[in-house]
Amino acid sequence: MPGLAPPVSDERHALREFLAYHQSAYFAVAYGLTDEQARATPAASALSIGGLIKHATGMQRSWMARVAAAPDAPPADPRPREEIAREFQDQHVLRPDETLAGALEAFAAQNAETLRLVAAADLDAAVPVPRDAPWFPTDIDAWTVRWVFHHVINELARHAGHADIIRESIDGATMYELIAGFEGWEPTAWLRPWRPGSKA
């Protein structure tokens, strides 16, 4: 993950590069954390870095199911609503029986599927608006696949920002030093790459 997304040549290339850029932020923000630290909730909210990684995985999976099914809706989930709701809540927590490495592995696999779809999907295809949650609009019938990819970029960026704040609250590490450490940048007079065990 460089400090900025690379130059782009067209719309689809831009969607792909900004998706990949924001996906990569989660690997940097998790760099060097223990499982215990990934479960920590040091800020005012109940969010943790591990939980945000799981949520970013599930969020992409849900929206990409809609992209893959467009212009139809994805198959309905036959499970009881209570079971679906429990799974949704579980997306926001790194459980004691889960590891940060496992969450990042699942995230990487979903990232690859998202990038595969952005390369192949019809950006103009209709994506039906679901009617099963109060936050979905009632005054339109469909978005486009293009809109969905922009929405996923927005979600990834929003939650990466949450993760930045949580990480700084854990050990003082900030974005650029984490990227530098994760990618092995050379130290400079104004940026020292973060290393496990470092204190900001």
Summary of the structure (lengths in Angstrom):
residues: 200
radius of gyration: 18.0
end to end distance: 20.8
largest distance: 57.7
contacts: 569
relative contact order: 0.19
helix: 56%
strand: 3%
